[in-house]
Amino acid sequence: MQLLVSVANPTEAYDAVEGGADIVDAKDPSTGALGAVALDRLQEIHAAAGGRRVVSAALGYATDEQGIEQLAYDYAGTGIGFVKVGFAGVTDPSCVERLMRAAIRGVRASSLRNCGVVAVAYADSGGTTSVQPTALVDIAARAGASGVLLDTADKGGPGLLRLVSSTALEVWVARAHEAGLTVALAGKLTADDFPLICETGADIVG
């Protein structure tokens, strides 16, 4: 299992690399759970990782096809490994799929290397503000995404393991793997949670 560490600037990126992170994830927590850093800041973070680690970037929440396609195009063009896209506020599965396909078009048109798209589901949405995590797995697989992430949107609320049982996580991870997707789990996780997350079979822990 790989460790993903989120950073907001190049200093944090350097520290994450030195601390043993496998993936350096650029995001701006001041603008939300999936807040995007500015493009020039992403370039600085990528440079700080110095090619020693995979760099990923949050793109925020997709709201329109043209916007997310252009954003994915721009961010993939920095040479990062993958982008993460959320769909908070969008509950129509067909709309989510269109938005996801738009992001995938953007990275495929731009990326300097094979940049993937990771679809983000939220364990604390209750299916009322975004599609259910299981539904997102199916949508991501159909659209051609490279992976899925199950996270929490409310960073002031309970963590992932208080919202979803370990058995349910194992089932969700297995379903995503059967669909050919890389799986990441995050959401107020601590080092003490890592053994249990490892048992789920997830590929990445954040």
GIQUI-V316562 format. One record per residue. OMEGA is omega in whole degrees, -180 to 180 (none if undefined). BURIAL is + if it has 24 or more other ideal C-beta (glycine too) atoms within 12 Angstrom, else -. Layout:
((OMEGA | BURIAL) (OMEGA | BURIAL))
This chain:
((-179 | +) (179 | +) (176 | +) (179 | +) (-180 | +) (-179 | +) (-179 | +) (-177 | +) (-177 | +) (178 | +) (178 | -) (178 | +) (178 | +) (180 | -) (180 | -) (178 | +) (-179 | +) (-179 | -) (175 | -) (177 | -) (176 | +) (-179 | +) (177 | +) (-172 | +) (-178 | +) (173 | +) (-178 | +) (-176 | +) (-180 | -) (-180 | -) (176 | -) (-177 | -) (-179 | +) (-177 | +) (-179 | +) (171 | +) (176 | +) (-176 | -) (179 | +) (176 | -) (176 | +) (179 | +) (177 | +) (179 | +) (179 | +) (179 | +) (-179 | +) (177 | +) (171 | +) (-179 | -) (-178 | -) (-178 | -) (171 | +) (176 | +) (175 | +) (-180 | +) (173 | +) (178 | +) (-176 | +) (-178 | +) (179 | +) (179 | +) (177 | -) (-173 | -) (-177 | +) (-178 | -) (-177 | -) (177 | +) (180 | +) (180 | -) (178 | +) (178 | +) (-177 | +) (-176 | +) (177 | +) (-179 | +) (177 | +) (180 | +) (-179 | +) (-174 | +) (177 | +) (176 | +) (179 | +) (-177 | +) (177 | +) (-176 | +) (180 | +) (-179 | +) (180 | -) (-177 | +) (179 | -) (-178 | -) (-179 | +) (178 | -) (177 | -) (-179 | +) (178 | +) (179 | +) (180 | +) (178 | +) (179 | +) (178 | +) (180 | +) (176 | +) (-179 | +) (-178 | +) (-179 | +) (179 | +) (-170 | -) (-161 | +) (178 | +) (174 | -) (-174 | -) (179 | -) (-179 | +) (176 | +) (178 | +) (178 | +) (-175 | +) (175 | +) (-178 | +) (-178 | +) (-177 | +) (-180 | +) (-178 | +) (-179 | -) (-177 | -) (-180 | -) (176 | -) (180 | +) (179 | +) (-180 | +) (180 | +) (178 | +) (-179 | +) (176 | +) (-178 | +) (180 | +) (-179 | +) (-180 | +) (180 | +) (-174 | -) (-179 | +) (176 | -) (-180 | +) (-178 | +) (176 | +) (177 | +) (172 | +) (-172 | +) (172 | +) (-180 | +) (-178 | +) (-178 | -) (175 | -) (-178 | -) (-179 | -) (179 | -) (-175 | +) (-174 | +) (172 | +) (-178 | -) (-175 | +) (179 | +) (179 | -) (179 | -) (179 | -) (178 | -) (179 | +) (179 | -) (-178 | -) (178 | +) (-179 | +) (179 | -) (180 | +) (177 | +) (178 | -) (178 | -) (178 | +) (-176 | -) (169 | +) (-174 | +) (176 | +) (176 | +) (179 | +) (177 | +) (179 | +) (178 | +) (178 | +) (178 | -) (179 | -) (-179 | -) (-172 | +) (180 | -) (180 | -) (178 | +) (177 | +) (-178 | -) (179 | -) (-177 | +) (180 | +) (-179 | +) (-174 | +) (173 | +) (-180 | +) (none | +))
